[in-house]
Amino acid sequence: MRTRVTLHLKRSPGVPIEADSLKPENVTGKSSREIASLPLWAGNREEKVEDYFQVEVSREDGVASPGDLPAVSGEDGSELATLVVAGDLSRFKRLGEGMTGGEMQIRGPAGMHIGAYMQGGSLVIHGNAGDWLGAQMSGGKIIVLGSAGNFAGAAYRGYSAGMRGGMIIIHEDAGQMLGARLRRGLIAVKGNCGDLAGFAMKAGTIIIGGTAGQRVGAMMRRGTLILWRPVELLPTFVYDCTYKPPFWQVMYNSLEREGFELPPACRDSDFQRFSGDLNEGGKGEILICPSLN
């Protein structure tokens, strides 16, 4: 039997709230009273979950409804509770930060740093996400059904590597510096994104279905950027060839299973390959799908 914990927002905060305590492992096995006592921080003042949320704990029979995500276990193999947080959470920061497993759903817009340092589990946002979505995450899956702000999957200031593993899927647009200093993992954006996507990326894959901003792939060392729309590349990228990447069919099918619809014309398409950034050794690649252009 699965446990579902639902937090209904009952009032919006006057200042941004640090809400890193809200993640599946922190509510598993606890009563509604214990969950209501979890700490939240408003500046240097400690507050409680009950100050902002109505807590509801329910048991499920384990029969999944259509569209439900599968149950996910924690590091010790125990099944974690499903945590649902509902309301306008745009002033709540660090939701799901560092979560290691389980399932978390956000029913509304979410604030900055959601899913940062995430290590496992599934995080679904039914709305828009703020800046620093999934920053420096190392595992798990984040799905944003709206748009994301700047620095999704990027490295924080002073760190050399951003996202180190896992998957981020954004169904609408993304801001600037998408996947900056990406080390591993996959980021897929269905819509447009801002400038400097893939800045200084070291490995991993970024897919952009809409129009990318300026200076895409600047200072990238390795890794793959896949673009579905034409873009003016920096002069430090050079055309290599047109070919079928051997990994593309596997990636196409994987994204399709995640509900990330791709243009059918791309399924068996050739890609134009450009290598760069030559200022950083030229071992990165940008693939452009000419079938849509």
TATAHU-V496527 format. One record per residue. N is the residue number from 0. PSI is psi as a letter, one per 30 degrees, with the letter a starting at -180 (* if undefined). Layout:
BEGIN
N&PSI + N&PSI
END
This chain:
BEGIN
0&k + 1&l + 2&k + 3&k + 4&k + 5&k + 6&j + 7&k + 8&k + 9&f + 10&k + 11&k + 12&l + 13&f + 14&l + 15&k + 16&k + 17&j + 18&h + 19&f + 20&f + 21&j + 22&l + 23&e + 24&f + 25&f + 26&f + 27&k + 28&g + 29&l + 30&l + 31&e + 32&e + 33&e + 34&e + 35&f + 36&f + 37&k + 38&k + 39&l + 40&k + 41&j + 42&b + 43&g + 44&k + 45&k + 46&a + 47&l + 48&e + 49&f + 50&f + 51&f + 52&k + 53&k + 54&k + 55&k + 56&k + 57&l + 58&k + 59&l + 60&g + 61&f + 62&j + 63&k + 64&l + 65&k + 66&f + 67&k + 68&l + 69&l + 70&k + 71&k + 72&l + 73&a + 74&e + 75&g + 76&f + 77&k + 78&k + 79&l + 80&l + 81&k + 82&k + 83&k + 84&k + 85&k + 86&a + 87&j + 88&g + 89&f + 90&g + 91&j + 92&l + 93&g + 94&k + 95&g + 96&k + 97&g + 98&k + 99&f + 100&a + 101&a + 102&k + 103&k + 104&k + 105&j + 106&i + 107&a + 108&k + 109&l + 110&a + 111&l + 112&g + 113&k + 114&g + 115&k + 116&g + 117&k + 118&f + 119&l + 120&a + 121&k + 122&j + 123&k + 124&j + 125&i + 126&a + 127&l + 128&k + 129&a + 130&l + 131&h + 132&k + 133&g + 134&k + 135&g + 136&l + 137&f + 138&l + 139&a + 140&k + 141&k + 142&k + 143&j + 144&f + 145&b + 146&l + 147&l + 148&a + 149&l + 150&g + 151&k + 152&g + 153&l + 154&k + 155&l + 156&k + 157&f + 158&k + 159&f + 160&k + 161&b + 162&k + 163&f + 164&l + 165&a + 166&k + 167&k + 168&k + 169&j + 170&f + 171&b + 172&l + 173&l + 174&a + 175&l + 176&h + 177&k + 178&g + 179&k + 180&g + 181&k + 182&e + 183&l + 184&a + 185&k + 186&k + 187&k + 188&k + 189&e + 190&b + 191&l + 192&l + 193&a + 194&l + 195&h + 196&k + 197&g + 198&k + 199&g + 200&k + 201&f + 202&a + 203&a + 204&k + 205&k + 206&k + 207&j + 208&f + 209&b + 210&k + 211&l + 212&a + 213&l + 214&h + 215&k + 216&g + 217&k + 218&g + 219&k + 220&e + 221&a + 222&l + 223&k + 224&k + 225&k + 226&k + 227&f + 228&k + 229&k + 230&k + 231&j + 232&l + 233&l + 234&f + 235&g + 236&k + 237&k + 238&k + 239&e + 240&l + 241&k + 242&l + 243&j + 244&k + 245&f + 246&f + 247&e + 248&e + 249&e + 250&e + 251&e + 252&e + 253&e + 254&e + 255&e + 256&f + 257&g + 258&g + 259&j + 260&k + 261&l + 262&k + 263&f + 264&f + 265&f + 266&e + 267&g + 268&l + 269&l + 270&k + 271&k + 272&k + 273&k + 274&k + 275&a + 276&k + 277&f + 278&f + 279&g + 280&f + 281&g + 282&f + 283&l + 284&k + 285&k + 286&k + 287&k + 288&j + 289&f + 290&f + 291&f + 292&*
END
